[in-house]
């Protein structure tokens, strides 16, 4: 079962890893190929 919830601070490192993965990033539709950092995601 998948549960959808708001992102929390503890999710930031996972979000950075996921968004920096080119295989996953190509499906986000936003800023394809761009990488991110912990600081960018904390903003």
VENKA-V233228 format. One record per residue. N is the residue number from 1. RES is the residue in one small letter. PHI is phi in degrees with one decimal (none if undefined). OMEGA is omega in whole degrees, 0 to 359 (none if undefined). D_CENTER is the distance of its C-alpha to the mean C-alpha in Angstrom with 1 decimal. Layout:
# VENKA-V233228
n	res	phi	omega	d_center
N	RES	PHI	OMEGA	D_CENTER
N	RES	PHI	OMEGA	D_CENTER
This chain:
# VENKA-V233228
n	res	phi	omega	d_center
1	x	none	178	20.7
2	x	-105.8	178	17.3
3	x	-114.1	179	16.9
4	x	-100.3	179	14.7
5	x	-146.0	177	14.3
6	x	-66.6	176	12.9
7	x	-69.0	177	10.0
8	x	-116.5	179	12.0
9	x	-57.7	181	12.2
10	x	-67.8	180	12.3
11	x	-84.4	187	8.8
12	x	-56.7	180	7.4
13	x	-60.3	178	8.3
14	x	-68.4	179	6.8
15	x	-63.5	179	3.1
16	x	-61.5	180	4.7
17	x	-59.6	182	6.6
18	x	-66.6	182	4.8
19	x	-70.5	178	3.9
20	x	-87.7	177	7.3
21	x	-86.2	184	8.9
22	x	-60.5	179	11.3
23	x	-69.8	178	12.3
24	x	-84.5	184	9.1
25	x	-61.5	183	8.3
26	x	-65.9	180	11.9
27	x	-98.7	183	11.5
28	x	-76.4	178	9.1
29	x	77.9	182	12.2
30	x	-125.5	178	10.9
31	x	53.5	182	11.5
32	x	-57.5	179	11.9
33	x	85.6	180	12.4
34	x	-83.1	177	11.1
35	x	-97.6	181	9.5
36	x	-133.8	179	8.0
37	x	-133.2	176	9.5
38	x	-59.2	181	9.9
39	x	-62.1	179	12.3
40	x	-61.6	182	10.5
41	x	-74.3	177	7.8
42	x	-69.6	178	11.1
43	x	-66.6	none	12.7
